[in-house]
C-alpha cells in the first residue's frame, strides 16, 4: 500500500471500518472518512460478529456532497487510501474527481480493488466505459435496479467460497444462497419502488480493465489531473492501483 506513499505525509483513509491500513494508533498523520461515526461502526461490526477493537475515531462522516466541502477545502492531503470501497460507489468517476480535488499536487491516491475473476463477481462482465460515463452524467448515488438484480442473480462461489485465489482448482458450483433468482427479483423490485440504498458491487474490474477505464475517462476529459503511476498489479484476489495528482 505504501509503495508510492510517503508515510510521513498528511493523509486521509476512506472507509477503513475495522481494519485500517494507516492507524492513528501507529502514529500516522491521518484522518478518517466513513459513512458512519465510530459508535455507528462499532454497532455495525458487533452485530456482524467482528471485533471492533481497531475501529478509530471518524473525523468526517460522509452523507453525500463533495469531499472538498466535507474536509474544508482542496489540496489538503499528501495521500488518500481507499481499500475495497470504489467498487461499491455508484458514481466511480465522481469519486475519483473528489479524491483528486483534495490531494495536493503530486499527492497519491492508493486503491485496493477486488479482481472479479477470483471473487463472487466471477460470472459478471467487467464494467464498461459507457456505464461509468453514464453514471457520472446522471450523478448516480444509488445502484441501478439492473445492477442490484445482476449482483444477486449471478453471485458465484468456487468450492463453497465467496473468495478464492488464482491457484484454486475447486469446481464452480451453484451458490448456496437460497433461490438466487427469487432474491434478485425481490431486490430489483424493492430498488425500483423505493430509494433505500442497497449495498452491492456496482463495478467489476480486472487490473487490465481498470487501467482501460482510467485511460478512457482521461481521453474523454471526464477525469483530469490524475494519472496512473504504474500498471495495476494483481495480488491474490485483489489488486493495487496508484494514481498521482498532476500539477
DRENKOLKE-857248 format. One record per residue (C-alpha): residue in three letters; x negated, y, z negated. Coordinates in steps of 0.001 Angstrom, whole numbers, padded with zeros to 6 digits, always signed. Example, Ala and Ser with C-alpha at 12.3 -4.5 7.8 and 13.67 -1.06 7.14 Angstrom:
REM residues 2
ala-012300-004500-007800ser-013670-001060-007140
REM end
This chain:
REM residues 247
unk+000000+000000+000000unk-002822+002413-000832unk-004906+001679+002246unk-004284+005184+003640unk-003271+006964+000413unk-005413+008954-001997unk-004306+007609-005379unk-005269+010924-006985unk-002745+012876-004924unk+000721+014029-005935unk+003271+011513-004706unk+006920+010504-004531unk+008207+006933-004741unk+011651+006399-003230unk+013810+003651-004720unk+011219+001793-006842unk+014014+000444-009079unk+012475-002144-011456unk+009210-002738-009574unk+007283+000480-008786unk+004128+000446-006677unk+002824+003594-008373unk+003976+003527-012012unk+003726+006669-014089unk+002673+004368-016928unk-000531+003570-014988unk-001453+007232-014618unk-000139+008000-011137unk+000829+011615-010494unk+004188+010537-009109unk+007826+011483-009195unk+010710+009083-008637unk+013731+009459-006380unk+016584+006968-006629unk+020342+006725-006193unk+020905+006227-009959unk+019315+007690-013071unk+017296+005423-015351unk+020287+004486-017507unk+022252+003501-014422unk+019372+001412-013056unk+018884-000328-016406unk+022555-001293-016498unk+022446-002475-012869unk+019472-004764-013375unk+020588-006113-016734unk+023820-007156-015014unk+021709-008861-012305unk+019623-010703-014883unk+016407-008778-014082unk+014075-007487-016804unk+014455-003667-016632unk+011313-003013-018668unk+009390-001452-015764unk+012131+000990-014786unk+010754+004507-015241unk+012465+007869-015606unk+014090+009074-012402unk+013183+012656-011513unk+015596+013098-008607unk+018963+011378-008271unk+019914+011399-004603unk+023637+011691-003839unk+023348+012969-000269unk+021786+016011+001361unk+018166+016658+002266unk+015206+015569+000201unk+013654+019026+000570unk+016632+020618-001184unk+016539+017955-003881unk+012826+018284-004700unk+012805+022064-004393unk+011031+022737-001105unk+008961+021446+001792unk+005318+020320+001868unk+005385+019174-001755unk+003761+015729-001737unk+000466+014217-000614unk+002142+010844-000134unk+005554+009184-000160unk+006106+005473-000796unk+009256+003608+000184unk+009475-000170-000179unk+012435-002077+001258unk+014651+000994+001444unk+014624+002079+005094unk+016469-000998+006364unk+019435-000051+004153unk+019667+003617+005197unk+022371+004294+007823unk+020520+007277+009355unk+016997+005956+009863unk+015748+008929+011894unk+017212+011362+009360unk+015350+009585+006548unk+012047+009847+008429unk+012658+013533+009134unk+013406+014151+005451unk+010156+012454+004444unk+008190+014469+006998unk+009506+017762+005585unk+008439+017031+002013unk+004956+015824+002999unk+002046+018226+003154unk+000192+018352+006499unk-001986+015269+006533unk+000264+013562+003968unk+001127+009883+004390unk+004446+008037+004380unk+003843+004394+003394unk+006617+001931+004184unk+007149-001721+003330unk+009759-003319+005585unk+011201-006827+005950unk+010233-008828+009028unk+013610-010066+010303unk+012063-013257+011684unk+011446-014616+008197unk+014477-013471+006201unk+018261-013804+006254unk+018435-011402+009241unk+016800-014057+011443unk+019890-014615+013648unk+020397-010895+014314unk+018805-008928+017155unk+016174-006292+016445unk+017665-002804+016211unk+017743-000844+019435unk+016545+002681+020050unk+020076+003531+021217unk+021607+002548+017867unk+019034+004591+015924unk+019620+007661+018107unk+023414+007360+017900unk+023297+007004+014096unk+021161+010149+013890unk+023504+012159+016125unk+026515+011038+014069unk+024572+011635+010834unk+025785+008286+009527unk+025998+007952+005760unk+027668+004519+005699unk+027038+001324+007677unk+029440+000900+010596unk+032160-001771+010425unk+030317-003753+013100unk+027091-003702+011104unk+028883-004878+007967unk+030535-007682+009929unk+027315-008813+011622unk+025286-008793+008401unk+027765-011107+006677unk+028600-013346+009639unk+025017-014055+010762unk+023428-014389+007323unk+020756-017086+007789unk+018926-019452+005498unk+015993-021785+006013unk+015561-024701+003682unk+018220-023140+001457unk+016178-019938+001043unk+017031-016343+001983unk+013315-015509+002482unk+010525-017661+003837unk+007045-017342+005274unk+005718-017700+008819unk+004353-021116+007808unk+007766-022584+006887unk+008725-025839+008643unk+012106-026184+006920unk+015181-026518+009101unk+017717-023756+009567unk+020998-024813+008021unk+024442-023251+007718unk+024483-020654+004970unk+025562-021891+001565unk+027614-018716+001333unk+031289-019554+001207unk+033036-019219+004588unk+030840-016502+006183unk+033471-015734+008837unk+036047-015008+006175unk+033577-012902+004182unk+032675-010979+007354unk+036307-010318+008294unk+037141-009133+004783unk+034102-006860+004567unk+034751-005390+008013unk+038419-004742+007213unk+037505-003013+003948unk+034917-000849+005714unk+037473+000165+008363unk+040149+001044+005810unk+038028+002665+003076unk+034912+004796+002703unk+033413+002569-000020unk+029710+002106+000640unk+028674-001451+001439unk+025005-002208+000883unk+023754-004238+003851unk+020707-004308+006085unk+021601-001749+008711unk+018344-002199+010655unk+016378-005278+011688unk+012679-004994+012545unk+009598-006870+013544unk+006286-004994+013357unk+006304-004583+017131unk+009928-003437+017364unk+009422-000872+014603unk+006433+000576+016420unk+008549+000800+019570unk+011307+002660+017726unk+008870+005214+016320unk+007315+005753+019741unk+010743+006114+021358unk+012010+008594+018772unk+008816+010608+019251unk+009106+010666+023033unk+012714+011872+022723unk+011594+014650+020312unk+014019+013304+017697unk+011102+012527+015414unk+008376+015171+015440unk+005439+015748+013147unk+004961+012086+012155unk+002611+009673+013846unk+001728+006053+013176unk-001739+005757+011680unk-002196+002211+012969unk-000238-000701+014369unk+002146-002047+011685unk+000640-005116+010032unk+002584-008232+009044unk+002117-009802+005627unk+004260-012843+004928unk+007946-011977+005363unk+007339-008219+005332unk+005090-005676+006992unk+003434-002354+006211unk+003701+000812+008297unk+001884+004094+007650unk+002820+007424+009196unk+000911+010686+008811unk+002393+014172+008942unk+000651+016157+011648unk-000078+019859+011393
REM end
